[in-house]
Amino acid sequence: MQGVQLVVAAVLGLQQPIVVPPVAPALALDALHAGAWQDEQDPTDSLWRAARQAFDRGDYTSAANLYGDLTRRYPSSTRAGDALYWAAFALYKNDDLNQARSLLVTQQRRYPKAATLRDGNALLARVQTALAKQGDEEAARWLSIQAQPPQPPESPEVGRNAAGQACPDEDDDDDVRIAALNGLLQMDATNALPILKKVLMRRDACSAGLRRKAVFVVSQKRGAETEDILLNAARNDPDSECRQQAVFWLSQVGSDRAVAALDSILRTATDPELQDKAIFALSQIHQGRAGEILRNYAANDRSPDEAREKAIFWLGQERSPENAAFLRALYTRLTGEELKEKVIFSLSQMGGDDNGRWLMEIALNDREPVEMRKKALFWAGQTGTNLDQLVGLYDRMQNQEMKEQLIFVYSQRHEAAALDK
């Protein structure tokens, strides 16, 4: 604790010596000797290196003291503000949250141009969250204040200001605000969710980045209200990426309402990326009607082929007799080669004796397009079809392209019988 007090004293400018554990002076001395020639250009080099070494080996008390000593001795150096951040980070690692907070606030006040200021602000939010969980009222107030959304512009639909300039860069403020919201949500969801809803009700273009981050924060809290917020964002947010993120996180909700909403989005959306997200979200829900919706979509000739291909792919990732039977039957009704190829691939990924036999049937069917036969033969060879069966095919094959494909399949098996053939 003495070392921590000395760090704070150093930052406040008190003329007290920094006491470092026995191993640290030796390291600092070695660094001073090794980099003496550099000190003429930057006298902070030695302390910075010694502090970095202490931090890297997990000696956070020594690191905090050395970084604090640098700030005390060289308060006007270019590294002084960054040293405060690293001292605070070391204290945070040691669970000395109050002192870490003190140093981060000092960095904000004295070194607003420090390179690590943005990292410092994010760390302060983590520190305040940890303190608030311990019952620190000051930290809880800070989270509540920082979590409040910024004031929207007078014209909520406009993404440029009155002078015609682009939206201001609010990334730093947004990061702190989102970190504070996340901390508040962990502590007090009752107060956090209304703030998040207020953020997501914004419709101005300049708040799109903040809304995207807010969707993620909402998704981390399970509950009926979370579902309502995500559904509203998925259906109504004007920003495409925000809608896509809301759709993605609905897969983690998995309720009947969420599945119904995803079904509606899949069928009515005109944005291909949003459709892709809905297909993926449904593929991650392993209950209720999610699988049925994907099968119906894959079978619908009016659906875009690219989206149908993705539905077929994800059906193949869910190994079930129902999906396998559906895909085998679907193949016979398809006319597009790309869709057929996706069915062949998906069934090969499922594995199983029935699918292996089906692949061989396609490969041997002279009425199938030769490219489909070649792909079926390739995947049959990749998925463990009996080698004796493959070896016996060569003499029966009449098509030269199929013979060449069979030779290639043999070469991929790396088995003596295949090489002998």
N, C-alpha and C positions, 0 to 999 in steps of 0.2 A: 504493500500500500504506500510505503514511503516513496518508492520510485514513481508511482502514479501522481502523487502530490507534487513531486518535483517537476514532472512534465507540465502540469497546469501552472505551476509557479513560473516556469520558464516562459510559457506563452504569455503570461500576464506581465512579463518584464521584470519580475522580482529578481534581485541579485542573490540568488541562492545557487550553490553548486549542484550539478546533476550527478546523482549517485548511481552508478551502473554496477550490476553484478560483476564479480571478479573476472569472468571470462571476457566481458565486453571491452574493458580498457585495453587488453592485449590485442584484441581484434582491431580496435580503433587505432592503436599505436602502429600495428602492422600496416594498416591502410595508409596512415600518415607517412610512414617511411616509403612505402611502395609508390605513392602518388605525390611525393613532395614537389616534383617538378611541375605538376598540374596546378598546385595550390597558388602559384604565381598568377595563373589565369583565372581560376575560380576557387577561392578558399573553402568553399563548401564541399568540394569533391570528396575529401577524406571522410567527413562525417556521413555524407550521403551513402558512400560505399559501405561503411561499417554498419549503418542502420539497415541498409538493404540486405546485407549478409545475415544480420541478426533476424530480420523478418523472415527471410527465406528458410532459415533453419528452425523456425518456430519459436524463437526466443523473443516473444512479443513485448515483454517488459523492457528488455534492453533496447529493442527497436524503438519503442515509444519514447524512451529517455533520449536516445541519440537523435531522433527526428526533432524532439522538443528542444534539445540543445542547439541544433542547427538554427531553428527559428529564433531562439533567444540571442544567439551570438551574431547572426546575420539576418536581422529582420527585414532588410531592404533587398536581399538577394532574390534572384529569380526563382529560387527553389523554396523560399520561406513558406509561401502559401501551400505548395504541394507537400512540404514536410508536415504541415498541420494535418492534412488529409491522411497521410500514411501513419502519423502518430495516432490519430483517431481510429483508423482501421485496426492498428495493433491493439489498442485498448478494447475495441469491439470484440476482437478475437479472444481477449482475456475476460470477456463479460463485464468489463468496467464501463457500463453504459452511460452513467452520468458524466464521467470525465470525457468520454468520447463525444457526447453531445456538446459539451462545453467547447471542445476544440473545433468542432464543425461549425458551430455558431460563430466562433472567432474567425474562422476562415472566411465565412460569408461576409463578415463585417469589415475585416482588414484587407482581404485579398480577393476582391471581386473579379479579378482578371486571371486568377490561378488556372492553370491548365486542367487541374483536377476538380474544379468547382462543380461541374455537372455530376461527377462521380460522388463528390462530397454531399451534394444535395440528396442523391439517391440513398447514400449510406445513412444520412440523417433520418430519412423516412423509415429505414429499417430499424435504426436505433430507437426512434420514437415509438414504433410499433411494439418493440420488445419491452420498452419501459411501460407503455400503456397496459400491456398484458399483466404487468406486475403491480398495476394499480396506481401508476404515476398520473395524477390528474393533469399536470402541465402537458405531459405527452399526449394524453387523450384530447385535450383542447387543441393542441397543435394539429393533430390528425384531422379533427373535425373542421378546422379552419382551412387547412390545405386541400381538403377533399372537395371543397365547394367548387362548382363549375364556374368558369369565367363568364362575364357578362356577354351575352350574344350581341351581335351588331343590330342596329335598328332595322335593317332589311335582312331578315333571316335567310332569304334564299340566295343572297349575293355572296360570292366567294372572293370579291375584291372590295377594297375600301372605297370611300367616296372619291378619293383622288385617282382611282383607277389602278392603284398599286396592288400587287399580289398579296395574298394572306401573309401576315407576319409569321416568322418562324417561332412557334411556341413549343417546340419539342421539349426543351428543358423544363418549362413549367408543366407541360402535360405529363412528363415522366414523374415528377414529384407528386403531382395531383393524383395520378393513377396509383403510385406507391402508397400514398396516404389513404386512398379509397380502399385499396386492398387490405391495408392494416386495419382500417375501420371496420371493414366487412368481417374480418376474423374476430374482432372484439365485439362488435355491436351491429349485427346485420339489420336490426330494426331501423337504425338511423342511417346505415350506409345505403341500403337499397333505394330509398326515395331519392337520394342524391344521384345515384347511378341512373335512375329513371329520368331524372331531370337532364342529365348529360345526354342521354339517348333520345330525348325529345327534341334536341337541337336539330335544326335543318339547314343551317348555314354551311357553306362548303368549307369554311375555315375550321370547323369543328370535326371534320370527318376523321382526322387522325385520332383525336381524343375519343370519338365514339367507337372506333375500332378497338382501341385498348380497353374501353369500358366493357365491351362485349365479352372480352376474355375474363375480366375480373368477375363479371356477373356469373359466368359459366362455372366458376370455382365454388359457388355456393349452391347446394342442392335444395330444392323446395318448389312448391307450386308457384310462388311469385317469380322465382328465377325462370321457370318455364314460360310464364306470361311475358316477361321482358324479352326473352330470346325470340319467342314467336312474333312479337310485335316488330322487333328489329329485322327479323328475316323477311317479313311481309312488306314493311313500310319504309324502311330506311332508304333515303335516296342514293346513298353511296353503295356501289356494287360490291366493293370489298367488305364493307360492314355487313351487308346481307349475307355474303358468302360465309363469313366467320360465324354469324349467328346460326346459319344452317349447319355448319360443321359441328358446332357445340351442341346442337339439338340431338346429335347422335349419342351424346353422353347422358341425355335425359331419358330417352328411350320409352317414354310413356305412350299410351294409345293416342293422346292428343298430339304429341310430337310426331308420331308416325303419320297420322292423318294430315298434319300440316306439311310434312315432307312430301307426301303423296301429291298434295295439291300443288306444291311448288314445282315438283318434277313435271307434272302434266301441263302446267300453265306458264311456266317461266319461258321467257324469250332469250334470256342470257345463257349461252352455252356453259359458261363457267359456273353459274349458279346451279344449273342442272347437274353438272358433274359433282358438285358438292353435295347435292341432295342424294344422288346415287350412292356416293361414298358413305354418307351419313346412314342411309338405310342399310347398307351392307354391314355396318358395325352394330346394328341392333339385331340381336339373335333371338327375337321373340315376337309374338303377335303376328301382324300382317306384313311386316317389313319384307320378308322373303317373297311372299305372294305378289306384293307390289312390284318388286324388281322383275319377277318372272313375267308379269303382265306387260310391263314396259318393254322388256326385251322382245316379246312376241308381237308387239304392236307395229305394224308396217308403217303407220303414220308418224312414228317417232323418228327423230334424226338418227341416221346410221351410226354416227360417231358415239352418240349417247347410248345407243343400243349395245354397241361393242363394249362400252365400259360396264354396262349392267351385266352382260354375259361374262365379262372377266371376273367381276366380283362374285357372281353366282358360283363360278368355279373355285373361288377361294373358300367358300363355305361348303365343306364336304358333307353332303347329305344325299341319301338315295333319291329324295324328291327332286333336288336340283339336277342330279345326274340324269334321271329319267326325262326331266323336262328338256334339258339341253340336247339329249340324243333325239328326242322327238322334234325339237325345234329345227335341228339341222335339215331334216327332210323337207321342211317348208320354206327354207331360205333360198333365195336366188343369188344374192350378192356374195362374191367370193371372200371379201374381207370379213363379213359376218360369219361365214362358214369356217373360215380359218380361225376366228376367235373362239368358236365353239370347239373345234378340234383341240386348240391349245388349252382351253379351260378344262375340258374333260381329261386331258393328259395330266393336268395339275392335281386333279382329284385323286388319280390313281385308282386302284381296285381292279379286280379281275373282269368285271362286267365292262368297264370302260376300256380296258386293254383289248378285250375281244372286239369291242365296237370299232376301235381304231384299226384293227387288222381287217375287219370287214370292209371299212372304207378303202383301205389300201388295196384290197384285192378286187374291188368292184370296178369293172371295166366301164361302167356307165358314168362313173364319177369323173370330173375333170382331172387331168393328170396332175395338175399342181396340188389339188386337194389330196389326191392319193399319196403324192410324195410327202406332203406334210404329215399326213396321218401315219405313214410308215416311219418317218423320222421320229415322231413323238412316241410311237409304239416302241421303237428301239431304245429311246431314252428312259422310258418308264418301266423297264424290267420285263418286257415280253420275253417269253421263253426263247433262248437262243436256238434250240433245236428247230423250233418253228420257223425262225428267221432264216436259218441256214437252208432249210428245205425249200424255201421260196424261189431261190435263184433260177433253178431249172424250170420252174412253172411259169415264171414271168415271161411274157412275150414282148412287152413294151421296153424298148432300149433305155428310155429315160428312167423307168422304174428299176431296171437292172442296175444302172449307174447309182441311183439313189440307194439301192440295197447295199451296194458295195460301200458307199459312204457310211451307212448305218453300221455295217460290220466294223468299219475302222474305228467307230466311236465306242465300241464295246470293250476293246482291249482284253479280249479273252482268246485263249489259244484256238478254240474251235472256229471262231470267227476269222482269225488270221489264216488258219489252215485253208479255209474255204477260199 
